[in-house]
Amino acid sequence: MKRRRSDRPGLKTSRVLTLLATLAGALLLPAPAAMAAGSTHYVDCSAATNGNGTQSSPWNTVTSVNNATFGAGDSILFAAGTTCTGQLTPQGSGASGSPVTMGSYGTGAKPVINAGGATGPVIHLLNQQYWEIGGLELTNAASSPAYRSGVLAENSSGGVLHHIRVHDMNIHHISGWSGGWYSTNAGVGVQTDHTATVSTWDDVVIENNTFDHVDRIAVAVTPDGDGQGTGQTTGTVIRNNTMTYDGADDVLVVKNDGALIEGNKAGYGGAKATCPPSGQYCNGASAGIWMSGSNDTVVQNNEVYCHVNGADGTGFDVDWGNHNTTFQYNYSHQNLGGFLLVMPPFSIANEPTSTIASDGTVVRYNISENDGSNAGCPASGTASHGSGVFHFVGNVPNRSGSPVAVPRFYNNSIYINKSGLNTPILYSRKGTSITGNLSFRNNAVFNYGTGGYFSSVNSTYNNNLFYGNHPSSEPADAAKVVTDPEFRNPGNANTSSSYTGTDAYQVHPSSPVIRAGMVISNNGGKDAFGNTVSATEAPNIGADNGTGGNLVSNAGFETGAMSPWTNSGAAPSVTSSGARTGGFALTTQASGSGANQSITGLTPNTTYLLTG
């Protein structure tokens, strides 16, 4: 999956130089083509007079920046500790490996660019590419909403534009429409416009930024509206950003291919839903991190908490028309609508992709804690469409003819506390009996609440742990475990514990979840804590596959062979029938038959659990 473009110029040998060198009896090697060093332009808005842009005579207004055209290797640096008022619309583009950079110089606080309530972006790039913007503080507060954003990179060129990187910014108090379109009401918006010849972006990186009180959304990589006519953006990376009090959503990608959304932390979003004037796009529903019309999206190692939107309000959302979306290693807690929203296909004008059910959805090694309620959050909402850990808007989406039509939920750890929560584990707005099928395996459900499960035709439930209350709707599961999973600090209830956050859901060495799961193909190879998950040996139930490793080699005979086991008496055989979990089992003879294995590495006075 491509993440960052890194092109180097080739070495070009001049035929003329080669001929001259040969004639002189010496070898001349031409130097590599040098990248343009570019020029550095300085801006100090505290300077008394407007200079020529040098460090000794800096510009003192954004107008000077807007009147200039920049090229490969150029830099625009704002003085630390200063504030400029106005909107930036710099011109020009960089080149591959030699972008235009915008940042700061000197020591002190990040330079501030304050748009003073003006409509539009604080920084606007139109049909420009190879830009890197970092180290600035942007704000655009106003008493009433309008289309406002922090950084907006917009492509209406009718072609592919490359490399936009926004990093290490502080973007706050952007008074956009909290119910309006995403990329034009964003902290950072990267937008593809509908053009006669299809436009799109490649290589978009948004990382290490802080967003606070941005209406509508912190980060949006989207077209300029619904409807066909835009290409899929490639190489999007949104990582390690912190987001608080976004008016609606936190992160959205639409029409992307191969987006990576990782390491972000978002809280307290979704409190607003103010729409622009009638006739313009309006959507009062919001979720933390989501995607639509996209392929091969990976969402991992994110934390979303205390989302208060009453219409959806989940931490995560797999929306319409997606293919091969993976949610893994995420931490969701206290989100009003639940952990994950799952949308069915539906009809959007001019958008046939919306009528296609998402397929290839994988939800694994995630932790959900007290989702379905905002209890313990500084603010709370009221769910208008119900809530559930896994929150389906309709039937289970199964794309017709797809080899990956069935959404797979496995090795997740779910905790619902005793404080009167009635959050369902599997919930659908359509009712308690719906159509479509899903796969629900190796999940650890610690349910002290009263919520239950919908039923869906032909869904499969295998090797799950159901502990706590057992509602009548609890799925039948022949290999289920019903005893305490022995999480280290369930619900993070013990504030003095050394196991907090996601670590609270690691398990004790005596936990019954250890090696009680079933082998799942293409399981990602790692759990939520970086432990290896074998492709052949039975895993744990839940998001933690640790406890020091399996002391028994080839414990489930999943290699299809006996080794390193040895025969005891009449020789047993490994067969592919009768397996409790996985694909193989040991078949012994009528009497005096078995298998032995010597185990080393045991610790005195330690309890070990043998599972099979």
N, C-alpha and C positions, 0 to 999 in steps of 0.2 A: 504494500500500500504506500503510494508516494506521499511524502510529507513535506519535503523541502527541496526546491530546485537548487542545484549547485552545478552550474555549467562553467567550464573553463575553456578559454579560447585555444584553438589548436595551434600547433607550431607549423608555420608555413615557410618552406624553403624557397628562396628566390632562385630561379634558374640562372639569372644573370650573375648573382653572387657566386653560385656554385661554379660557373664557367670561369670567372675571374680567379677564384681560389685555385682551380686546377691549373690554370696558366701560370700562376705564381708559385706553384709547388707547395702550397699550404692549404690547410682546411679551415674554412671560415664557417662558423655556426651562428646563424642569426639568433638574436635574443627573442624570447617569447613576446608576443604582442602584449603591450602593457595596457592595463585598464586605465581609463581616464581618472586622474587623481581627483578631479572635480574641484569646486570652490566651496569655501565655507562662508556662510552669510550669518551675521550676528544681529540679534534683535534685543534691545533693552528698552522696554516701554517706560522705564523710569528716567531715561535720558532726557535732558532738557530740549535738545534739538535733534532733528532727524538727520542722520549721517548717511554714509555711503555703503553701509552694511559690513564694514570691517570691524574687528574687535575694538579698535581704538576709536572708531566712529560708527557705532551701530545704528541700524534703523530703530526708530522708537514708535512705530505704528504698524498694525497689520496691513494697512494699505500698501506699504512698500513691499511687503511679501507678496501680496496679491497682484502687484504690477510687474512682478518678475516671472520669468520662465526658467525652470530648473532642468538640469540634465543629469546624465550618468555621473554618479559619484559626488554630486553636490550635497551640501548639508545646510540646514537652516536651524540655528541654535538660538534658543531664548534664554535670557539671563535668569539664573536661579533667584528665587525670592522676589520676583517681580510679577505684575499683573498687566496683561494686555486686554483691552476691551474691543470686541468686534468679532467678525467671522472671517475665517481663513479660507481662501479659494486659490491656493497656489497653482501655477500652471506647469506643464511639462511632465516628462516621465524619465525614469532611470533606465537602466539596461540590465540584462541578466548578469548577476554577480556584482553589479555596481549600481545599487538602488539610490534614489534620492532619500536622504534621512532627515527627519525632523526630531529635534531633541532639545537638550539644555546644555548650558555651560556655567561654570562657576560652582560655588558651594551654597548650600541653603535649601530651602523648600523648593518643590517642583514649581516651575513657572506656571502661572495661571492664565488660561485664555477664557475670558468671560464674555459670552455673546450677548449678555444684557437683556435677555428676554426676546431677542429677535427670532422670527420664524425661520426654520431651516436648521442645517447642521452647524456646529461650531467649526468643524473642519470638513470641507467638501472636496472630494476628488472626482472629477467627471471625465470618463474615458481616459484615465491615466493608469499607468502600471509601474511596477518596480518601485514601490514606496515603502519605507519603514518609519513608523511614527511611534515615539516612546518617550517616557520620562516627563510627561506634562500633566497638568491638572486642567480639566475642562468642566465648565458648568454653564447652564443656561436656564435659570429659574425664571418663572413668570407667575403672575397671579391667576392666569387662566390658561388652559392647554391649547396647543397648536401643534402642527407638525414640526417637531424639534428632535434633534439627535446630537450625539457627541461627535463621532466620526462617521461620515457616510461616503463610501467608495461606490460609485455608480457606473455601470457599464451599459451604454446605449450605442456602442460602436458598431454592432453587427458582426463582431468577431470575438476571439478569445483574448482576454487580458490576463496578465500574470503578476503574481507576487505582491500581495498586500499583507504587511505585518504590522499589527498594533500591539504594543507591549509596554508593560510597566507604567501604565497610565492610572490616574485617579479621576474617574468620571462620575459626577454626582449632580443631583438636583437638575435633571433634564425634564422640563415640563411639557412632555409630549401628550398625545392622545393615548390614554391607557387602554382604550378599547379599539384603537385604530390599527392601521397596517403596521407590520412589524419593523421592517428595515428603516422606515422613515420616522420611527418613534423609538429609537434604540440608542444605547450607549455607544455601541459600534454596530453599524449596519453595512453589510456588503451586499449590494443589490444588482440584480440582472434585470434590465428593462426588456419589455416585449418589443422586439424590432423585426422588421421585415426579413432581414437576414439574422439568423439566431445568434444571440450574444451569450457569453458565459465567462466564468472566471476559472482560473487555475492557480493553486498555491496561495491559499489564504490562511494566515496564522494569527490567532488572537490569543495572547498568553500573558499571564502574570499581571493582570490588571485588577483594579479595585473599582467596583461599581456600587453606588448607593443612591437610593431614591431616584431611579431612572424610570420614567414612564414612556413607553410601555415595557420595554424589555432590555436586558443588558446587552445581549449579543444576538443578532439575527443575520443569517446568511441565506437570503431568499430572493425570489423574483420581486418585481414591483407590484404584484397582485396575483390572484388565482388565474388559471387559464393556461392553455398550451401556447407555445411560441418562444420558450426559453430553453437553453441547453442545461445540462447538469454540471454544476460546479464541481471541480475535482481538487483533491489535495487540501481540503479544509481541516485545520487543526484548531480546536478551541480548548485550551488547557490551563489549569492552575490559576483560574480567576476566582476572585471572591466577590459575591453579590449579596447585597442586603436591601430589603424594602423596595425591590422592583415593583412597579405598579401592577404588573400582570405576570408575564412569563419571565424566565431567566435566560434560557438558551433555546434557539430554534434554528434548524436547518430545513430548507425546502428545496427540492430538486437538486440534491447533492449526490455524488457518487464517491463512496469511500471516506466519508467524514469521520474524524476521530474526536470525541468529546470526552476529556479525561481530567481528573484531578481538580474539578471545580467544586466550590462550596457556596451554596445558595440558601438563604433563609429569609423568612418573613415576607415573601412575595405574595402577590395576588389580591391586594386589598382594594384595588381600584378597577373600574370598568367604564370610564367615561368615553363615549363614542363621539367622533366628529359629526358635522352636520349631516342631515338625512341625505341618503343617496350615496354616501361614501362608505367604504368598508367598515364594518362594525362587528366585533366579536368580544363579548364580555366574559367568555370562558378562558381560563388560563391554566397552565401547568408549569412545573419547574423546567425540565429539560425534555424536549420532544423533537420529532421529525415527521415530515410527510413527503410523499412522492420521491423518496430517496432510496438508494441502494447501498448495501454493505456498510452500514453505519455501525460504529463501535462506541458504546457509552460505558465508560468504566472508571472506577475509583472516584466517583463523585459523591458528594453529600448534599442532600436537599432536605430541608426541615421547615416546619411551621408554615407551609403554604396555606393561605386562608381563603382562596377563591371558592365560592360556593357552587359554581356551575360545574367545574371539573375538580380542581384543587389537589391533584395528585403530584407526587414528586417527579414522576416520569410519565411519558406517554408515547406509545407507538401508534401513530395516527394513520391516515389513509394512504394506500398505494405504496407501501414500503416493501422492500425485498432484502432479506438477509440482514436483520437488525439484531445486534447482540447487546444485551444489558448484563454487565458482569462487575462484581466487586464494588457495587454501590451501597451506600448507607442512606436509607430513607427513614425519617422519623417525624411523627406528629404532624403529618400532612393531612389536611381535612378530608380530601377525597380518597386518600389511600396511597399506596406505594406506586402502582402502575396502572395507567388508563390504557385500555385496548379498544381502539375504534373499529367498527365494522365499515365496510364500503358504503358510501352514500353519494348523492349526486350534488356536484358543484357545477354551476353553469360554465360551459366551455372547458371543463377540466375532466376529461375521461379517465385520467389516472385515479381520481377519487372513487370511481366505481369498482376499482380492483381491490380485492381483499389483500391485506398485507400477508406475506408469507415469509418463511425462513426466520421467524422470530424465536430467539433463544434468550431465556431469562435464567441466569445461573450465578451462584455464589454471591448473592446479594443478601443484605440484612435489612429487615423491616421491623421497626420498633414503635409500637403504639400509633401506627398509622390509622387514619379514620377519625382522628380527633385532634384538635389543637390544644388539648390539655397541657398545661405547663409552658405554653407560648405566651409572649407579651400581648398578643391579640388573637382573636378567634373569629371564625366565620360560621355561617350556617349553611349546611349542605342542602342544596335545592334538588339534587338528583341522587341522593344517597351516597354511600361510601363503602369501600371495601378494599382490603389489601390489594387484591387483583380485581380491578374495577372495569368490567366490560360494559360498554355503552349499549350493546345489543347482543346478538348471537356471537359465538366464537367464530372469528373469521378464518375460513379455510379456502384458499384460492383454488379454483377448479383446475385440475390437470397438473398442479405443481407437485414436484417430488418432495417439497418441504412445506406442504400446506398446513401441517399441524404445528401450532405453537408449542414450544417445549419449555417447561418450567421445572428446573431441577437444582438440587443442592442449595436451596435458599433457606435462611433461618428467619423465622417469623415469631415475634413476641407481641402478645396482647395482654395488658395488665388487668388487675382485679378491680379497677376503679369504675365499675359500671359500664365499661365499654361493650358495645354490642356489634363491633365491626365484623362483618362477614370476611371470611378468608377468600372465598370465591363469590363475587357479587356481580349481578347483571341488572341493569335498569329494566330489562325486558321481563324479569321475573325469576322464579326459582327453578324453572325447567326451561332450558333453551336448546337450540340446535347447534350443531358443530361439535368438533372434538378437539381436545387438547391432551397433552402428555404432562403428568404431574408426578414426579419421581424424586426420591431422596430428599424431600423437603422436611425440615424440622419445624413443626408448628406447635408453639408453646402458647396455648390459648386459654387464658383465664377469663376471657370475655364470653359472651353468649352468642356471638355471631356464628353462622354456619357456612354452607356451601351450596351453590347452585348445582343442579344436575344437568349434564349434557350428554347427548347420545354418543356412544362409542368412545368416550374419553377413557384414558388409562391412568390408573393410580397404582404405583408400585413403590414399596420400601420407604414409605414416609413415616415420620414420627408424628403422632397426634397425642399431645399431653395436655392435661388440664380438664376443661369441660369437653364433653363429647356430645355435641348436638346430634339430633336424629339424622341430620343431613350429611353427617361426616361420611366421606366416601368409603366404600368397601375396598380393602387393601389386604390381600392375603398375607403379605410379608410386613405388615405395619408393626411399629414399635409404639407402646403406649406408656412407657415409664419416663421419669424425669430425664431430660437430655443432659442435665448437669452442666448448663452454661456457667461460666465463671461468675458472672454478675448480671443475671437476667434483668432486663429493664433498666440497667445502670442504676439500680436502686441503692446500692451501697456506695455512697459518695467517697468513702475513704478507701475503696478498693483500688488496687493497682491495675485492675482490668476495667478500663472505661472506654466509652465510644464503641467502636466495632470490636475491640478486644474483649468486651464483656461477653461476646458470643463464641469465644473459644471454649473448648470443653475440657473437663477433667479427664485424667487417664482412665478413670473407671466408668466413663459415660457409655450408656448402651448404644449410642449412635455409631460407635467405632466399628468400622468394617461391616456395618449392617445395611449398607446401601447396595444398589445394583450397578454393574458396570454399564456405562453409557458411552457410546461411540462419539468420537470427536468432542471430548469433554473439556477441551481447552488446556489441559495439562497442569493447571495450577488452581488452588482454591483462593478464598478471599484473603488469606494470610501468607500467600506465597509458597505453601506446601505443595509438593508434587501430588498430582492425582494420576494414578496408574491407568493405563489403557486396558489392563488385563486383570488386575486384582480389585476386589470389592472395595469401594470407597466408604467414607463415613456418610451418614445422613447429615444434611445441613451444610453450612458454608465453610466449616472448619474441617479439614482433612488431616489435622495434625494429631499429636500425642507421642511424638518421638519416633514415628515410623512403625511399620509392621515388622515385628520380629520374625514372623514366619514368611519364608520365601515361597512364591507361587502358592499362596495360601488357598486360593480358590481353584487351583488347577487350570487357570484361564490361559496358560500357555498352550494347553491342549496336550501336555506331556506330563510325566511323573516327576522329572528332575526338579529340585534336588531331593525329593522324597525317595525313601527306599522301601522295598517290600517287607511286609511282616507276614510270614506264613505264605499261604497260597496267594499268588500274585493278583492284585487288583488291577483295574484298568481305568483309564480316563475316557469318558464317553461324552457325547454331545446331547445326551437325553437325561432328563430327570434333574436338571440343575435347579437349585433353589434360587440362586442369583447368577447372573452372568450366563455364559454359553456352555460351560463344561461342568462335569461332576465326576466324583470318584465312585466307581462301581466295584464293590467287593464281591468275593465269592461266598458261597453258602456259609462257611465257617472257617475260623482260623485265618482270616484274611484282613489285611489292613495296610497302613502306610506309616512310616516313622520319619521324623525330622528332628535333629538336635538343634536346640535353640541356645544362643549365647547372648550375653549382654544384659542379663536380668539384674535388677537391683534389689538387695535385701529389703524386706518390710514394705514392699510396693505391691499394690493390687493390679493385676493384669486381667483383661477381659478377652476371652477367646470367643470369637464369633465366626460364623460360617455361612 
